[in-house]
Amino acid sequence: MLVVGWILMGAGVGIVAKVVLPGRDPNSALVPPILGVMGAVIGGVAGGGRAGIAILGAFVLVAVYAVSTGRAIALPRP
């Protein structure tokens, strides 16, 4: 049941990251939730089952993906 929680948390984190990180995204809307799930599972396993570490892992993986694709944070022009 713990892994199911990580999956649900990761999908939620991915969706929130899609909203928080504005800008053009060349991929579909499914990529951030999938990355969130992967990060949550990796963080949950590495953190010994703690939910906070799973959430942190999801945020880190989505942020690394955004930076590596050049879509980090689009600041508005003045």
PDB file with one MODEL, atoms N, CA, C and O in Angstrom:
MODEL        1
ATOM      1  N   MET A   1       0.813  -1.194   0.000  1.00  0.00           N
ATOM      2  CA  MET A   1       0.000   0.000   0.000  1.00  0.00           C
ATOM      3  C   MET A   1       0.858   1.260   0.000  1.00  0.00           C
ATOM      4  O   MET A   1       0.428   2.308  -0.481  1.00  0.00           O
ATOM      5  N   LEU A   2       2.072   1.157   0.539  1.00  0.00           N
ATOM      6  CA  LEU A   2       2.964   2.304   0.623  1.00  0.00           C
ATOM      7  C   LEU A   2       3.366   2.791  -0.764  1.00  0.00           C
ATOM      8  O   LEU A   2       3.417   3.996  -1.008  1.00  0.00           O
ATOM      9  N   VAL A   3       3.650   1.866  -1.669  1.00  0.00           N
ATOM     10  CA  VAL A   3       4.064   2.241  -3.028  1.00  0.00           C
ATOM     11  C   VAL A   3       2.907   2.903  -3.769  1.00  0.00           C
ATOM     12  O   VAL A   3       3.132   3.817  -4.563  1.00  0.00           O
ATOM     13  N   VAL A   4       1.688   2.464  -3.530  1.00  0.00           N
ATOM     14  CA  VAL A   4       0.518   3.084  -4.157  1.00  0.00           C
ATOM     15  C   VAL A   4       0.404   4.542  -3.702  1.00  0.00           C
ATOM     16  O   VAL A   4       0.057   5.417  -4.495  1.00  0.00           O
ATOM     17  N   GLY A   5       0.695   4.798  -2.438  1.00  0.00           N
ATOM     18  CA  GLY A   5       0.701   6.167  -1.930  1.00  0.00           C
ATOM     19  C   GLY A   5       1.752   7.016  -2.611  1.00  0.00           C
ATOM     20  O   GLY A   5       1.492   8.171  -2.947  1.00  0.00           O
ATOM     21  N   TRP A   6       2.951   6.455  -2.822  1.00  0.00           N
ATOM     22  CA  TRP A   6       4.007   7.180  -3.528  1.00  0.00           C
ATOM     23  C   TRP A   6       3.571   7.510  -4.948  1.00  0.00           C
ATOM     24  O   TRP A   6       3.824   8.611  -5.437  1.00  0.00           O
ATOM     25  N   ILE A   7       2.923   6.568  -5.605  1.00  0.00           N
ATOM     26  CA  ILE A   7       2.474   6.788  -6.976  1.00  0.00           C
ATOM     27  C   ILE A   7       1.449   7.912  -7.031  1.00  0.00           C
ATOM     28  O   ILE A   7       1.532   8.786  -7.894  1.00  0.00           O
ATOM     29  N   LEU A   8       0.493   7.896  -6.124  1.00  0.00           N
ATOM     30  CA  LEU A   8      -0.528   8.946  -6.104  1.00  0.00           C
ATOM     31  C   LEU A   8       0.077  10.304  -5.755  1.00  0.00           C
ATOM     32  O   LEU A   8      -0.262  11.319  -6.365  1.00  0.00           O
ATOM     33  N   MET A   9       0.986  10.316  -4.760  1.00  0.00           N
ATOM     34  CA  MET A   9       1.663  11.567  -4.405  1.00  0.00           C
ATOM     35  C   MET A   9       2.487  12.088  -5.568  1.00  0.00           C
ATOM     36  O   MET A   9       2.463  13.282  -5.867  1.00  0.00           O
ATOM     37  N   GLY A  10       3.215  11.198  -6.224  1.00  0.00           N
ATOM     38  CA  GLY A  10       4.066  11.602  -7.343  1.00  0.00           C
ATOM     39  C   GLY A  10       3.271  12.175  -8.494  1.00  0.00           C
ATOM     40  O   GLY A  10       3.684  13.157  -9.112  1.00  0.00           O
ATOM     41  N   ALA A  11       2.131  11.569  -8.788  1.00  0.00           N
ATOM     42  CA  ALA A  11       1.282  12.106  -9.856  1.00  0.00           C
ATOM     43  C   ALA A  11       0.766  13.491  -9.481  1.00  0.00           C
ATOM     44  O   ALA A  11       0.712  14.388 -10.323  1.00  0.00           O
ATOM     45  N   GLY A  12       0.393  13.661  -8.235  1.00  0.00           N
ATOM     46  CA  GLY A  12      -0.064  14.972  -7.781  1.00  0.00           C
ATOM     47  C   GLY A  12       1.041  16.021  -7.848  1.00  0.00           C
ATOM     48  O   GLY A  12       0.806  17.157  -8.261  1.00  0.00           O
ATOM     49  N   VAL A  13       2.242  15.634  -7.441  1.00  0.00           N
ATOM     50  CA  VAL A  13       3.378  16.555  -7.499  1.00  0.00           C
ATOM     51  C   VAL A  13       3.680  16.920  -8.949  1.00  0.00           C
ATOM     52  O   VAL A  13       3.986  18.076  -9.245  1.00  0.00           O
ATOM     53  N   GLY A  14       3.599  15.961  -9.839  1.00  0.00           N
ATOM     54  CA  GLY A  14       3.845  16.241 -11.256  1.00  0.00           C
ATOM     55  C   GLY A  14       2.835  17.210 -11.837  1.00  0.00           C
ATOM     56  O   GLY A  14       3.189  18.084 -12.628  1.00  0.00           O
ATOM     57  N   ILE A  15       1.585  17.059 -11.451  1.00  0.00           N
ATOM     58  CA  ILE A  15       0.544  17.967 -11.933  1.00  0.00           C
ATOM     59  C   ILE A  15       0.763  19.367 -11.372  1.00  0.00           C
ATOM     60  O   ILE A  15       0.618  20.355 -12.091  1.00  0.00           O
ATOM     61  N   VAL A  16       1.111  19.454 -10.095  1.00  0.00           N
ATOM     62  CA  VAL A  16       1.388  20.759  -9.493  1.00  0.00           C
ATOM     63  C   VAL A  16       2.601  21.399 -10.167  1.00  0.00           C
ATOM     64  O   VAL A  16       2.604  22.604 -10.420  1.00  0.00           O
ATOM     65  N   ALA A  17       3.623  20.606 -10.456  1.00  0.00           N
ATOM     66  CA  ALA A  17       4.820  21.135 -11.113  1.00  0.00           C
ATOM     67  C   ALA A  17       4.490  21.658 -12.506  1.00  0.00           C
ATOM     68  O   ALA A  17       5.072  22.651 -12.945  1.00  0.00           O
ATOM     69  N   LYS A  18       3.578  21.013 -13.200  1.00  0.00           N
ATOM     70  CA  LYS A  18       3.154  21.477 -14.521  1.00  0.00           C
ATOM     71  C   LYS A  18       2.515  22.861 -14.421  1.00  0.00           C
ATOM     72  O   LYS A  18       2.694  23.692 -15.311  1.00  0.00           O
ATOM     73  N   VAL A  19       1.782  23.109 -13.354  1.00  0.00           N
ATOM     74  CA  VAL A  19       1.128  24.399 -13.158  1.00  0.00           C
ATOM     75  C   VAL A  19       2.133  25.443 -12.660  1.00  0.00           C
ATOM     76  O   VAL A  19       2.091  26.595 -13.094  1.00  0.00           O
ATOM     77  N   VAL A  20       3.033  25.051 -11.758  1.00  0.00           N
ATOM     78  CA  VAL A  20       3.975  25.984 -11.151  1.00  0.00           C
ATOM     79  C   VAL A  20       5.056  26.423 -12.133  1.00  0.00           C
ATOM     80  O   VAL A  20       5.467  27.583 -12.111  1.00  0.00           O
ATOM     81  N   LEU A  21       5.520  25.531 -12.983  1.00  0.00           N
ATOM     82  CA  LEU A  21       6.573  25.853 -13.947  1.00  0.00           C
ATOM     83  C   LEU A  21       5.928  26.270 -15.260  1.00  0.00           C
ATOM     84  O   LEU A  21       5.625  25.422 -16.099  1.00  0.00           O
ATOM     85  N   PRO A  22       5.717  27.570 -15.446  1.00  0.00           N
ATOM     86  CA  PRO A  22       5.066  28.013 -16.676  1.00  0.00           C
ATOM     87  C   PRO A  22       6.015  27.949 -17.859  1.00  0.00           C
ATOM     88  O   PRO A  22       7.207  27.686 -17.698  1.00  0.00           O
ATOM     89  N   GLY A  23       5.502  28.179 -18.998  1.00  0.00           N
ATOM     90  CA  GLY A  23       6.320  28.180 -20.204  1.00  0.00           C
ATOM     91  C   GLY A  23       5.835  27.137 -21.182  1.00  0.00           C
ATOM     92  O   GLY A  23       4.931  26.354 -20.892  1.00  0.00           O
ATOM     93  N   ARG A  24       6.451  27.145 -22.342  1.00  0.00           N
ATOM     94  CA  ARG A  24       6.058  26.198 -23.380  1.00  0.00           C
ATOM     95  C   ARG A  24       6.675  24.849 -23.086  1.00  0.00           C
ATOM     96  O   ARG A  24       7.867  24.746 -22.798  1.00  0.00           O
ATOM     97  N   ASP A  25       5.863  23.826 -23.160  1.00  0.00           N
ATOM     98  CA  ASP A  25       6.321  22.467 -22.917  1.00  0.00           C
ATOM     99  C   ASP A  25       6.099  21.668 -24.188  1.00  0.00           C
ATOM    100  O   ASP A  25       4.957  21.472 -24.602  1.00  0.00           O
ATOM    101  N   PRO A  26       7.183  21.200 -24.821  1.00  0.00           N
ATOM    102  CA  PRO A  26       7.019  20.476 -26.072  1.00  0.00           C
ATOM    103  C   PRO A  26       6.423  19.082 -25.900  1.00  0.00           C
ATOM    104  O   PRO A  26       6.016  18.459 -26.881  1.00  0.00           O
ATOM    105  N   ASN A  27       6.369  18.594 -24.684  1.00  0.00           N
ATOM    106  CA  ASN A  27       5.849  17.249 -24.437  1.00  0.00           C
ATOM    107  C   ASN A  27       4.382  17.303 -24.026  1.00  0.00           C
ATOM    108  O   ASN A  27       3.813  18.373 -23.814  1.00  0.00           O
ATOM    109  N   SER A  28       3.804  16.146 -23.924  1.00  0.00           N
ATOM    110  CA  SER A  28       2.394  16.074 -23.561  1.00  0.00           C
ATOM    111  C   SER A  28       2.205  16.384 -22.076  1.00  0.00           C
ATOM    112  O   SER A  28       3.176  16.536 -21.335  1.00  0.00           O
ATOM    113  N   ALA A  29       0.984  16.471 -21.669  1.00  0.00           N
ATOM    114  CA  ALA A  29       0.668  16.749 -20.271  1.00  0.00           C
ATOM    115  C   ALA A  29       0.924  15.536 -19.380  1.00  0.00           C
ATOM    116  O   ALA A  29       0.846  15.648 -18.157  1.00  0.00           O
ATOM    117  N   LEU A  30       1.224  14.391 -19.965  1.00  0.00           N
ATOM    118  CA  LEU A  30       1.477  13.187 -19.178  1.00  0.00           C
ATOM    119  C   LEU A  30       2.907  13.095 -18.655  1.00  0.00           C
ATOM    120  O   LEU A  30       3.167  12.337 -17.720  1.00  0.00           O
ATOM    121  N   VAL A  31       3.831  13.842 -19.233  1.00  0.00           N
ATOM    122  CA  VAL A  31       5.238  13.727 -18.847  1.00  0.00           C
ATOM    123  C   VAL A  31       5.477  14.157 -17.397  1.00  0.00           C
ATOM    124  O   VAL A  31       6.102  13.394 -16.661  1.00  0.00           O
ATOM    125  N   PRO A  32       5.020  15.330 -16.937  1.00  0.00           N
ATOM    126  CA  PRO A  32       5.284  15.705 -15.539  1.00  0.00           C
ATOM    127  C   PRO A  32       4.699  14.734 -14.502  1.00  0.00           C
ATOM    128  O   PRO A  32       5.389  14.418 -13.533  1.00  0.00           O
ATOM    129  N   PRO A  33       3.461  14.248 -14.660  1.00  0.00           N
ATOM    130  CA  PRO A  33       2.995  13.264 -13.674  1.00  0.00           C
ATOM    131  C   PRO A  33       3.807  11.966 -13.690  1.00  0.00           C
ATOM    132  O   PRO A  33       4.042  11.371 -12.638  1.00  0.00           O
ATOM    133  N   ILE A  34       4.233  11.529 -14.867  1.00  0.00           N
ATOM    134  CA  ILE A  34       5.047  10.313 -14.937  1.00  0.00           C
ATOM    135  C   ILE A  34       6.389  10.537 -14.254  1.00  0.00           C
ATOM    136  O   ILE A  34       6.860   9.680 -13.507  1.00  0.00           O
ATOM    137  N   LEU A  35       7.008  11.694 -14.509  1.00  0.00           N
ATOM    138  CA  LEU A  35       8.262  12.022 -13.832  1.00  0.00           C
ATOM    139  C   LEU A  35       8.051  12.148 -12.325  1.00  0.00           C
ATOM    140  O   LEU A  35       8.907  11.739 -11.541  1.00  0.00           O
ATOM    141  N   GLY A  36       6.925  12.708 -11.924  1.00  0.00           N
ATOM    142  CA  GLY A  36       6.615  12.810 -10.501  1.00  0.00           C
ATOM    143  C   GLY A  36       6.489  11.450  -9.842  1.00  0.00           C
ATOM    144  O   GLY A  36       6.974  11.251  -8.729  1.00  0.00           O
ATOM    145  N   VAL A  37       5.845  10.516 -10.518  1.00  0.00           N
ATOM    146  CA  VAL A  37       5.709   9.155  -9.980  1.00  0.00           C
ATOM    147  C   VAL A  37       7.081   8.500  -9.867  1.00  0.00           C
ATOM    148  O   VAL A  37       7.391   7.880  -8.850  1.00  0.00           O
ATOM    149  N   MET A  38       7.900   8.634 -10.901  1.00  0.00           N
ATOM    150  CA  MET A  38       9.242   8.038 -10.858  1.00  0.00           C
ATOM    151  C   MET A  38      10.064   8.636  -9.723  1.00  0.00           C
ATOM    152  O   MET A  38      10.731   7.908  -8.989  1.00  0.00           O
ATOM    153  N   GLY A  39      10.018   9.959  -9.577  1.00  0.00           N
ATOM    154  CA  GLY A  39      10.769  10.611  -8.508  1.00  0.00           C
ATOM    155  C   GLY A  39      10.270  10.230  -7.127  1.00  0.00           C
ATOM    156  O   GLY A  39      11.067  10.067  -6.203  1.00  0.00           O
ATOM    157  N   ALA A  40       8.960  10.085  -6.974  1.00  0.00           N
ATOM    158  CA  ALA A  40       8.400   9.711  -5.679  1.00  0.00           C
ATOM    159  C   ALA A  40       8.792   8.292  -5.297  1.00  0.00           C
ATOM    160  O   ALA A  40       9.101   8.026  -4.135  1.00  0.00           O
ATOM    161  N   VAL A  41       8.782   7.389  -6.250  1.00  0.00           N
ATOM    162  CA  VAL A  41       9.171   6.005  -5.953  1.00  0.00           C
ATOM    163  C   VAL A  41      10.657   5.944  -5.614  1.00  0.00           C
ATOM    164  O   VAL A  41      11.049   5.280  -4.655  1.00  0.00           O
ATOM    165  N   ILE A  42      11.492   6.642  -6.406  1.00  0.00           N
ATOM    166  CA  ILE A  42      12.930   6.649  -6.114  1.00  0.00           C
ATOM    167  C   ILE A  42      13.193   7.298  -4.756  1.00  0.00           C
ATOM    168  O   ILE A  42      13.954   6.763  -3.950  1.00  0.00           O
ATOM    169  N   GLY A  43      12.565   8.454  -4.499  1.00  0.00           N
ATOM    170  CA  GLY A  43      12.748   9.127  -3.215  1.00  0.00           C
ATOM    171  C   GLY A  43      12.197   8.324  -2.052  1.00  0.00           C
ATOM    172  O   GLY A  43      12.787   8.315  -0.972  1.00  0.00           O
ATOM    173  N   GLY A  44      11.080   7.654  -2.256  1.00  0.00           N
ATOM    174  CA  GLY A  44      10.497   6.837  -1.192  1.00  0.00           C
ATOM    175  C   GLY A  44      11.356   5.647  -0.831  1.00  0.00           C
ATOM    176  O   GLY A  44      11.501   5.316   0.346  1.00  0.00           O
ATOM    177  N   VAL A  45      11.927   5.001  -1.830  1.00  0.00           N
ATOM    178  CA  VAL A  45      12.815   3.864  -1.570  1.00  0.00           C
ATOM    179  C   VAL A  45      14.096   4.347  -0.899  1.00  0.00           C
ATOM    180  O   VAL A  45      14.563   3.742   0.066  1.00  0.00           O
ATOM    181  N   ALA A  46      14.663   5.438  -1.409  1.00  0.00           N
ATOM    182  CA  ALA A  46      15.911   5.962  -0.849  1.00  0.00           C
ATOM    183  C   ALA A  46      15.694   6.520   0.556  1.00  0.00           C
ATOM    184  O   ALA A  46      16.600   6.465   1.389  1.00  0.00           O
ATOM    185  N   GLY A  47      14.517   7.050   0.824  1.00  0.00           N
ATOM    186  CA  GLY A  47      14.238   7.652   2.122  1.00  0.00           C
ATOM    187  C   GLY A  47      13.654   6.698   3.135  1.00  0.00           C
ATOM    188  O   GLY A  47      13.241   7.129   4.212  1.00  0.00           O
ATOM    189  N   GLY A  48      13.606   5.434   2.831  1.00  0.00           N
ATOM    190  CA  GLY A  48      13.109   4.457   3.790  1.00  0.00           C
ATOM    191  C   GLY A  48      11.609   4.518   4.018  1.00  0.00           C
ATOM    192  O   GLY A  48      11.132   4.126   5.083  1.00  0.00           O
ATOM    193  N   GLY A  49      10.861   5.001   3.046  1.00  0.00           N
ATOM    194  CA  GLY A  49       9.410   5.001   3.144  1.00  0.00           C
ATOM    195  C   GLY A  49       8.806   6.274   3.682  1.00  0.00           C
ATOM    196  O   GLY A  49       7.599   6.325   3.921  1.00  0.00           O
ATOM    197  N   ARG A  50       9.605   7.301   3.881  1.00  0.00           N
ATOM    198  CA  ARG A  50       9.076   8.564   4.388  1.00  0.00           C
ATOM    199  C   ARG A  50       8.404   9.351   3.259  1.00  0.00           C
ATOM    200  O   ARG A  50       8.946   9.462   2.160  1.00  0.00           O
ATOM    201  N   ALA A  51       7.240   9.883   3.541  1.00  0.00           N
ATOM    202  CA  ALA A  51       6.473  10.600   2.515  1.00  0.00           C
ATOM    203  C   ALA A  51       7.172  11.887   2.099  1.00  0.00           C
ATOM    204  O   ALA A  51       7.147  12.246   0.922  1.00  0.00           O
ATOM    205  N   GLY A  52       7.787  12.578   3.032  1.00  0.00           N
ATOM    206  CA  GLY A  52       8.458  13.834   2.710  1.00  0.00           C
ATOM    207  C   GLY A  52       9.597  13.639   1.727  1.00  0.00           C
ATOM    208  O   GLY A  52       9.792  14.460   0.831  1.00  0.00           O
ATOM    209  N   ILE A  53      10.346  12.567   1.884  1.00  0.00           N
ATOM    210  CA  ILE A  53      11.450  12.282   0.967  1.00  0.00           C
ATOM    211  C   ILE A  53      10.899  11.894  -0.401  1.00  0.00           C
ATOM    212  O   ILE A  53      11.497  12.225  -1.424  1.00  0.00           O
ATOM    213  N   ALA A  54       9.771  11.200  -0.429  1.00  0.00           N
ATOM    214  CA  ALA A  54       9.152  10.829  -1.704  1.00  0.00           C
ATOM    215  C   ALA A  54       8.702  12.078  -2.456  1.00  0.00           C
ATOM    216  O   ALA A  54       8.887  12.173  -3.669  1.00  0.00           O
ATOM    217  N   ILE A  55       8.116  13.029  -1.747  1.00  0.00           N
ATOM    218  CA  ILE A  55       7.684  14.273  -2.385  1.00  0.00           C
ATOM    219  C   ILE A  55       8.894  15.060  -2.875  1.00  0.00           C
ATOM    220  O   ILE A  55       8.879  15.601  -3.981  1.00  0.00           O
ATOM    221  N   LEU A  56       9.941  15.125  -2.059  1.00  0.00           N
ATOM    222  CA  LEU A  56      11.162  15.821  -2.454  1.00  0.00           C
ATOM    223  C   LEU A  56      11.775  15.181  -3.698  1.00  0.00           C
ATOM    224  O   LEU A  56      12.226  15.889  -4.599  1.00  0.00           O
ATOM    225  N   GLY A  57      11.795  13.859  -3.756  1.00  0.00           N
ATOM    226  CA  GLY A  57      12.322  13.174  -4.936  1.00  0.00           C
ATOM    227  C   GLY A  57      11.531  13.499  -6.190  1.00  0.00           C
ATOM    228  O   GLY A  57      12.108  13.662  -7.265  1.00  0.00           O
ATOM    229  N   ALA A  58      10.220  13.594  -6.061  1.00  0.00           N
ATOM    230  CA  ALA A  58       9.384  13.928  -7.213  1.00  0.00           C
ATOM    231  C   ALA A  58       9.660  15.350  -7.682  1.00  0.00           C
ATOM    232  O   ALA A  58       9.801  15.591  -8.881  1.00  0.00           O
ATOM    233  N   PHE A  59       9.740  16.301  -6.737  1.00  0.00           N
ATOM    234  CA  PHE A  59      10.040  17.681  -7.109  1.00  0.00           C
ATOM    235  C   PHE A  59      11.396  17.798  -7.781  1.00  0.00           C
ATOM    236  O   PHE A  59      11.542  18.505  -8.778  1.00  0.00           O
ATOM    237  N   VAL A  60      12.388  17.107  -7.237  1.00  0.00           N
ATOM    238  CA  VAL A  60      13.740  17.188  -7.797  1.00  0.00           C
ATOM    239  C   VAL A  60      13.766  16.638  -9.218  1.00  0.00           C
ATOM    240  O   VAL A  60      14.358  17.255 -10.103  1.00  0.00           O
ATOM    241  N   LEU A  61      13.142  15.497  -9.450  1.00  0.00           N
ATOM    242  CA  LEU A  61      13.171  14.907 -10.789  1.00  0.00           C
ATOM    243  C   LEU A  61      12.444  15.781 -11.806  1.00  0.00           C
ATOM    244  O   LEU A  61      12.927  15.945 -12.926  1.00  0.00           O
ATOM    245  N   VAL A  62      11.309  16.339 -11.446  1.00  0.00           N
ATOM    246  CA  VAL A  62      10.579  17.221 -12.366  1.00  0.00           C
ATOM    247  C   VAL A  62      11.380  18.494 -12.626  1.00  0.00           C
ATOM    248  O   VAL A  62      11.417  18.977 -13.757  1.00  0.00           O
ATOM    249  N   ALA A  63      12.021  19.041 -11.595  1.00  0.00           N
ATOM    250  CA  ALA A  63      12.816  20.260 -11.771  1.00  0.00           C
ATOM    251  C   ALA A  63      14.049  19.999 -12.635  1.00  0.00           C
ATOM    252  O   ALA A  63      14.392  20.822 -13.483  1.00  0.00           O
ATOM    253  N   VAL A  64      14.717  18.865 -12.430  1.00  0.00           N
ATOM    254  CA  VAL A  64      15.884  18.526 -13.251  1.00  0.00           C
ATOM    255  C   VAL A  64      15.474  18.365 -14.706  1.00  0.00           C
ATOM    256  O   VAL A  64      16.191  18.800 -15.607  1.00  0.00           O
ATOM    257  N   TYR A  65      14.336  17.750 -14.938  1.00  0.00           N
ATOM    258  CA  TYR A  65      13.836  17.609 -16.306  1.00  0.00           C
ATOM    259  C   TYR A  65      13.550  18.970 -16.929  1.00  0.00           C
ATOM    260  O   TYR A  65      13.885  19.211 -18.089  1.00  0.00           O
ATOM    261  N   ALA A  66      12.932  19.856 -16.156  1.00  0.00           N
ATOM    262  CA  ALA A  66      12.595  21.180 -16.683  1.00  0.00           C
ATOM    263  C   ALA A  66      13.852  21.973 -17.017  1.00  0.00           C
ATOM    264  O   ALA A  66      13.903  22.652 -18.043  1.00  0.00           O
ATOM    265  N   VAL A  67      14.852  21.891 -16.170  1.00  0.00           N
ATOM    266  CA  VAL A  67      16.101  22.616 -16.427  1.00  0.00           C
ATOM    267  C   VAL A  67      16.838  22.007 -17.617  1.00  0.00           C
ATOM    268  O   VAL A  67      17.388  22.738 -18.440  1.00  0.00           O
ATOM    269  N   SER A  68      16.856  20.697 -17.715  1.00  0.00           N
ATOM    270  CA  SER A  68      17.600  20.046 -18.801  1.00  0.00           C
ATOM    271  C   SER A  68      16.955  20.265 -20.165  1.00  0.00           C
ATOM    272  O   SER A  68      17.638  20.192 -21.187  1.00  0.00           O
ATOM    273  N   THR A  69      15.668  20.528 -20.198  1.00  0.00           N
ATOM    274  CA  THR A  69      15.005  20.797 -21.472  1.00  0.00           C
ATOM    275  C   THR A  69      14.907  22.290 -21.764  1.00  0.00           C
ATOM    276  O   THR A  69      14.322  22.685 -22.773  1.00  0.00           O
ATOM    277  N   GLY A  70      15.472  23.122 -20.894  1.00  0.00           N
ATOM    278  CA  GLY A  70      15.453  24.562 -21.111  1.00  0.00           C
ATOM    279  C   GLY A  70      14.133  25.211 -20.795  1.00  0.00           C
ATOM    280  O   GLY A  70      13.843  26.294 -21.303  1.00  0.00           O
ATOM    281  N   ARG A  71      13.328  24.584 -19.977  1.00  0.00           N
ATOM    282  CA  ARG A  71      11.997  25.086 -19.655  1.00  0.00           C
ATOM    283  C   ARG A  71      11.891  25.391 -18.164  1.00  0.00           C
ATOM    284  O   ARG A  71      10.818  25.240 -17.579  1.00  0.00           O
ATOM    285  N   ALA A  72      12.971  25.813 -17.552  1.00  0.00           N
ATOM    286  CA  ALA A  72      13.007  25.965 -16.101  1.00  0.00           C
ATOM    287  C   ALA A  72      11.871  26.855 -15.591  1.00  0.00           C
ATOM    288  O   ALA A  72      10.869  26.344 -15.091  1.00  0.00           O
ATOM    289  N   ILE A  73      12.009  28.130 -15.706  1.00  0.00           N
ATOM    290  CA  ILE A  73      10.961  29.053 -15.281  1.00  0.00           C
ATOM    291  C   ILE A  73      10.942  30.207 -16.256  1.00  0.00           C
ATOM    292  O   ILE A  73      11.947  30.893 -16.441  1.00  0.00           O
ATOM    293  N   ALA A  74       9.819  30.417 -16.869  1.00  0.00           N
ATOM    294  CA  ALA A  74       9.692  31.507 -17.836  1.00  0.00           C
ATOM    295  C   ALA A  74       9.253  32.764 -17.102  1.00  0.00           C
ATOM    296  O   ALA A  74       8.110  32.867 -16.656  1.00  0.00           O
ATOM    297  N   LEU A  75      10.164  33.712 -16.983  1.00  0.00           N
ATOM    298  CA  LEU A  75       9.843  34.959 -16.310  1.00  0.00           C
ATOM    299  C   LEU A  75       9.129  35.889 -17.289  1.00  0.00           C
ATOM    300  O   LEU A  75       9.486  35.945 -18.466  1.00  0.00           O
ATOM    301  N   PRO A  76       8.133  36.611 -16.812  1.00  0.00           N
ATOM    302  CA  PRO A  76       7.425  37.534 -17.714  1.00  0.00           C
ATOM    303  C   PRO A  76       8.322  38.694 -18.126  1.00  0.00           C
ATOM    304  O   PRO A  76       9.153  39.157 -17.345  1.00  0.00           O
ATOM    305  N   ARG A  77       8.147  39.149 -19.338  1.00  0.00           N
ATOM    306  CA  ARG A  77       8.921  40.288 -19.824  1.00  0.00           C
ATOM    307  C   ARG A  77       8.271  41.579 -19.375  1.00  0.00           C
ATOM    308  O   ARG A  77       7.045  41.684 -19.348  1.00  0.00           O
ATOM    309  N   PRO A  78       9.100  42.586 -19.016  1.00  0.00           N
ATOM    310  CA  PRO A  78       8.521  43.864 -18.553  1.00  0.00           C
ATOM    311  C   PRO A  78       7.902  44.655 -19.672  1.00  0.00           C
ATOM    312  O   PRO A  78       7.378  45.745 -19.441  1.00  0.00           O
TER     313      PRO A  78
ENDMDL
END
